[in-house]
C-alpha cells in the first residue's frame, strides 16, 4: 500500500526528537532484539534489561524538544521518506478514528532520532515502537524497520510499517475508551489480558488499513492506494515476525506461559479479521482462550 502522490498530508502534527546515535558494535544482537521486541514493542521501556548493549552518545546530547515535519507535504513525500510515511499515517489514523470514537482525542506521534525522554522512560534505538499512556504519545524510531529486516529477515516494507504504527494507535484507542482500565494487565500467558490487549490492537490496525482507501483529504484525494497482495503479505509477515513464539524460538525455546503479545498465528489472524471484517470483530476479551 502506497500513498496517493497527490494526497495532502501537510497538516500533520508529527514531530521529531532526539539526536542520531548508534548501537555500540554496529547493531542490536539477537539477544538484544528479543528484549527489544518482547518487552518494549507496543509496550514499555525495558532498556535496563539490555545488559551489555550500549548506546553511543555520538558526541551529542539527548534532546526533548521536537521539530515539526514541515517537509512532509504530500503522499509523494510519504512514499519517498519513512519519516514522512509516519507523518502521513498520523494524518490518516486521526481521520479514521475521529469517525469511529466519539470525542476522539489524538495521541502525539514522535519520530525518535537516537533517543529522547518520555513519561514512560527513554525512547531510543534500543526500544521498539511503543505507546505511552502517561503522556498519550506514540514513539517510533524508524531504524526498527531496518532491524526487522537485518535480524529477522522481515520484509518490513510500506504496509508493514503502517501496520505497526496502526497497532500503536490501537493502544491509544484502548486507553481513551477505557479498555485498558477494564482489562488491566494480569500477567503473562496465552490467555492473559496482555495478549488479548495486543491482539485487539492488531485487529484495530487491520480494520484501519481495510478501510483506509475510503479516506480522503480536503480536496477529495484518497490518501492511500488499494494494497496489492504482495503488500498485504508484507503486513502479515510483520505480524508473524513479532509473534511471541517466533521471537522465543530465535533463542531456542517457546513458552506460552510467558507470552505477552500472542503467537505469530494469532497476530496474523486478528490483523486479518480486522482487515476483512472491520472493528466489530475486534473484541478479543469476549472470546475463549481457544478462539484467540
C-alpha positions as CSV (number, residue, x, y, z in Angstrom):
1,X,0.0,0.0,0.0
2,X,1.4,3.3,-1.0
3,X,0.2,6.8,-0.6
4,X,-1.6,8.6,-3.4
5,X,1.2,11.0,-4.6
6,X,-1.2,13.9,-4.7
7,X,-2.6,13.4,-1.2
8,X,-2.2,16.4,1.2
9,X,-0.5,15.4,4.4
10,X,0.8,18.9,5.2
11,X,-1.4,19.3,8.2
12,X,0.4,16.5,10.1
13,X,1.1,17.1,13.8
14,X,4.1,14.7,13.9
15,X,7.4,15.9,15.5
16,X,10.9,14.5,15.5
17,X,13.0,14.5,18.6
18,X,16.4,13.2,19.7
19,X,19.8,13.1,18.2
20,X,21.1,10.4,16.0
21,X,23.1,7.8,17.9
22,X,24.4,4.3,17.2
23,X,24.4,1.0,18.9
24,X,27.9,0.0,20.0
25,X,29.3,-2.7,17.9
26,X,27.3,-1.7,14.8
27,X,23.8,-3.2,15.7
28,X,21.5,-4.9,18.0
29,X,22.4,-8.6,18.5
30,X,19.8,-11.4,18.6
31,X,19.5,-11.3,22.4
32,X,19.1,-7.6,22.4
33,X,16.5,-7.8,19.7
34,X,14.5,-10.3,21.7
35,X,14.2,-7.9,24.6
36,X,13.7,-5.1,22.1
37,X,10.7,-6.9,20.6
38,X,9.2,-8.8,23.5
39,X,9.1,-6.0,26.1
40,X,9.0,-2.6,24.5
41,X,7.4,-3.3,21.2
42,X,3.9,-1.9,21.7
43,X,4.5,-1.7,25.5
44,X,7.1,-0.3,27.8
45,X,10.7,0.9,28.1
46,X,13.0,-2.0,29.0
47,X,16.4,-0.5,28.3
48,X,17.5,-1.6,31.7
49,X,17.3,-5.2,30.6
50,X,19.6,-4.7,27.6
51,X,22.7,-5.9,29.5
52,X,25.9,-5.3,27.6
53,X,24.3,-3.4,24.7
54,X,25.1,0.3,25.0
55,X,24.1,3.4,23.1
56,X,27.0,5.5,21.9
57,X,26.4,9.2,22.5
58,X,27.6,10.2,19.1
59,X,29.1,13.2,20.7
60,X,25.7,14.7,21.2
61,X,23.1,15.3,23.9
62,X,19.7,13.8,24.3
63,X,17.0,16.2,23.1
64,X,13.5,16.5,24.3
65,X,12.5,19.4,22.1
66,X,10.7,18.5,18.9
67,X,10.9,19.8,15.3
68,X,7.9,19.7,13.0
69,X,7.7,17.5,9.9
70,X,7.1,20.5,7.7
71,X,8.9,18.9,4.8
72,X,6.2,16.2,4.7
73,X,3.5,17.8,2.5
74,X,2.3,15.2,0.0
75,X,1.8,11.5,-0.5
76,X,4.8,11.5,-2.7
77,X,6.9,12.7,0.2
78,X,5.5,9.8,2.3
79,X,6.4,7.3,-0.4
80,X,10.0,8.5,-0.6
81,X,10.7,9.1,3.1
82,X,10.0,6.8,6.1
83,X,9.6,9.8,8.5
84,X,7.1,11.4,6.1
85,X,5.3,8.0,5.8
86,X,4.9,8.0,9.6
87,X,3.6,11.6,9.5
88,X,1.2,10.7,6.7
89,X,0.0,7.7,8.7
90,X,-0.7,10.1,11.6
91,X,-3.0,12.2,9.4
92,X,-4.9,9.2,8.1
93,X,-5.2,7.5,11.5
94,X,-6.6,10.6,13.1
95,X,-9.1,10.9,10.2
96,X,-10.2,7.3,10.7
97,X,-10.5,7.3,14.4
98,X,-12.3,10.6,14.6
99,X,-15.1,8.9,12.7
100,X,-15.2,5.9,15.0
101,X,-14.7,7.3,18.5
102,X,-16.9,10.0,20.0
103,X,-14.8,12.8,21.5
104,X,-11.7,11.4,19.9
105,X,-8.5,12.9,21.3
106,X,-5.5,12.2,19.1
107,X,-2.1,10.9,20.5
108,X,1.1,12.7,19.8
109,X,3.4,11.0,17.3
110,X,7.1,11.4,17.8
111,X,9.7,10.2,15.4
112,X,12.7,9.3,17.6
113,X,16.1,10.1,16.2
114,X,18.6,8.3,18.5
115,X,16.9,8.8,21.9
116,X,14.5,11.1,23.7
117,X,12.7,11.2,27.1
118,X,9.1,10.2,27.6
119,X,6.8,9.9,30.5
120,X,7.4,6.1,30.3
121,X,11.2,6.3,30.2
122,X,13.7,6.7,27.4
123,X,12.7,6.1,23.8
124,X,15.8,5.1,21.9
125,X,17.1,2.9,19.1
126,X,17.3,0.2,21.8
127,X,13.5,0.4,22.3
128,X,10.9,-0.6,19.7
129,X,7.8,1.4,18.8
130,X,5.6,1.9,21.8
131,X,2.6,3.8,23.2
132,X,3.0,5.6,26.5
133,X,-0.4,6.0,28.3
134,X,1.0,8.6,30.7
135,X,1.6,11.2,28.0
136,X,-0.6,9.7,25.3
137,X,2.3,9.5,22.9
138,X,3.3,7.1,20.2
139,X,7.1,6.8,19.8
140,X,8.7,5.3,16.7
141,X,12.4,5.0,15.7
142,X,12.2,4.1,12.0
143,X,15.5,2.2,12.3
144,X,13.3,-0.5,13.9
145,X,12.2,-1.5,10.4
146,X,15.9,-2.0,9.3
147,X,16.5,-4.2,12.4
148,X,13.4,-6.3,11.5
149,X,14.9,-6.9,8.0
150,X,18.5,-7.5,9.1
151,X,17.9,-9.7,12.2
152,X,14.7,-11.5,11.3
153,X,14.6,-11.4,7.5
154,X,11.3,-9.5,7.6
155,X,10.3,-7.5,4.5
156,X,9.2,-4.6,6.7
157,X,8.1,-2.5,3.7
158,X,5.4,0.2,3.5
159,X,2.3,-1.8,4.6
160,X,4.2,-3.5,7.4
161,X,5.3,-0.1,8.7
162,X,1.7,1.2,8.5
163,X,0.5,-1.9,10.4
164,X,3.0,-1.2,13.2
165,X,2.1,2.4,13.7
166,X,-1.6,1.5,13.4
167,X,-1.1,-1.1,16.2
168,X,0.3,1.6,18.4
169,X,-2.7,3.9,17.7
170,X,-4.8,0.9,18.7
171,X,-3.3,1.1,22.2
172,X,-4.3,4.8,22.4
173,X,-7.8,3.9,21.5
174,X,-7.8,1.3,24.2
175,X,-6.6,3.9,26.6
176,X,-9.1,6.6,25.8
177,X,-12.1,4.3,25.5
178,X,-11.4,2.5,28.9
179,X,-10.3,-0.9,27.6
180,X,-7.1,-0.7,29.5
181,X,-8.9,0.2,32.7
182,X,-11.5,-2.5,32.3
183,X,-8.9,-5.2,31.4
184,X,-5.8,-4.4,33.4
185,X,-2.6,-6.3,32.9
186,X,-2.9,-9.6,34.8
187,X,0.5,-11.0,33.9
188,X,1.7,-13.2,31.1
189,X,0.3,-16.3,29.4
190,X,-1.5,-17.3,26.2
191,X,-4.9,-16.3,27.8
192,X,-3.8,-13.2,29.6
193,X,-5.2,-9.7,29.3
194,X,-1.8,-8.7,28.0
195,X,-2.1,-11.0,25.0
196,X,-5.8,-10.0,24.4
197,X,-4.8,-6.3,24.5
198,X,-2.1,-6.8,21.9
199,X,-4.3,-8.9,19.6
200,X,-7.0,-6.3,19.8
201,X,-4.6,-3.7,18.7
202,X,-3.6,-5.9,15.8
203,X,-7.3,-6.1,14.9
204,X,-7.7,-2.3,15.2
205,X,-4.7,-1.9,12.8
206,X,-6.2,-4.3,10.3
207,X,-9.6,-2.5,10.5
208,X,-8.0,0.8,9.8
209,X,-6.0,-0.5,6.8
210,X,-9.0,-2.3,5.5
211,X,-11.0,1.0,5.4
212,X,-8.2,3.4,4.7
213,X,-8.7,3.7,0.9
214,X,-12.1,5.3,1.5
215,X,-10.5,8.2,3.5
216,X,-9.7,11.4,1.5
217,X,-8.0,14.7,2.1
218,X,-9.9,18.0,1.9
219,X,-9.5,18.0,-1.9
220,X,-11.1,14.6,-2.3
221,X,-7.9,12.8,-3.0
222,X,-7.7,9.3,-1.4
223,X,-4.8,9.2,1.0
224,X,-3.7,5.6,0.1
225,X,-4.0,3.3,-2.9
226,X,-5.5,-0.1,-2.8
227,X,-3.0,-2.6,-1.5
228,X,-1.6,-5.4,-3.6
229,X,-1.4,-9.0,-2.5
230,X,2.3,-8.6,-2.1
231,X,1.8,-5.6,0.2
232,X,-0.8,-7.5,2.3
233,X,1.7,-10.3,2.6
234,X,4.2,-7.8,3.8
235,X,1.9,-6.8,6.7
236,X,1.2,-10.4,7.5
237,X,4.9,-11.1,7.5
238,X,5.4,-8.3,10.1
239,X,2.7,-9.8,12.3
240,X,4.4,-13.2,12.0
241,X,7.8,-11.8,12.9
242,X,6.6,-10.2,16.1
243,X,4.7,-13.2,17.4
244,X,5.9,-14.4,20.8
245,X,6.6,-17.9,19.7
246,X,8.6,-16.9,16.7
247,X,10.7,-14.4,18.8
248,X,11.3,-17.0,21.5
249,X,12.3,-19.7,19.0
250,X,15.2,-17.4,18.0
251,X,16.7,-18.3,21.4
252,X,15.8,-22.0,21.1
253,X,12.6,-22.2,23.3
254,X,8.9,-21.4,23.2
255,X,6.9,-21.0,26.5
256,X,3.3,-20.0,26.1
257,X,3.1,-19.2,29.8
258,X,5.4,-16.2,29.2
259,X,3.5,-14.9,26.1
260,X,2.7,-11.1,26.3
261,X,1.7,-10.4,22.7
262,X,0.3,-13.6,21.2
263,X,1.7,-16.2,18.8
264,X,2.5,-15.4,15.1
265,X,-0.6,-17.3,14.0
266,X,-2.8,-15.3,16.4
267,X,-1.4,-12.0,15.4
268,X,-1.9,-12.7,11.7
269,X,-5.4,-14.0,12.5
270,X,-6.6,-10.9,14.3
271,X,-5.0,-8.4,11.8
272,X,-6.8,-10.3,9.0
273,X,-10.1,-10.3,10.9
274,X,-10.0,-6.6,11.3
275,X,-8.9,-6.0,7.7
276,X,-11.6,-8.2,6.2
277,X,-14.5,-7.7,8.7
278,X,-13.9,-4.4,10.5
279,X,-13.9,-3.1,14.0
280,X,-16.9,-5.2,15.0
281,X,-14.8,-8.3,15.1
282,X,-12.1,-6.9,17.4
283,X,-13.5,-7.8,20.9
284,X,-10.7,-10.1,21.9
285,X,-11.8,-10.1,25.5
286,X,-15.1,-11.8,24.9
287,X,-13.8,-15.0,23.2
288,X,-12.5,-18.1,24.9
289,X,-8.8,-18.7,25.0
290,X,-9.1,-21.5,22.4
291,X,-10.6,-18.9,20.0
292,X,-7.9,-16.3,20.4
